[in-house]
Amino acid sequence: MTHRAAPARLDAVVRGRVQGVGFRFFVARRAAALGLRGWVANGPDGSVQCVAEGARDALQALLAALELGPAGARVDGVSATWSSAVGSFDGFEIRSGWTSGD
């Protein structure tokens, strides 16, 4: 019998040259490929915010992708917070503009 770990949640804020370079689309494609649910949006301060839920190893892979970013981006830093999944997402979406939560 295999024990599946409970889904986790990653809340991340990416800073640097991350708006206007296809960062949200990059994140959405990567998250979908990893089977994650959640959203990505531009922050009001020039950052990109990402909330994702799923398997911890998939979230770790997404975090690694956030730290690199797509061609044309410059990631200066990523703030990441881990918690338990809430389970309120149907898929992974790109949100336009700033969002304050789920």
Secondary structure, DSSP 8 states (H G I E B T S, - for coil): -------EEEEEEEEEE-SSSSHHHHHHHHHHHTT-EEEEEE-TTS-EEEEEEE-HHHHHHHHHHHHH-STT-EEEEEEEEEEE-----SSEEEE-S-----
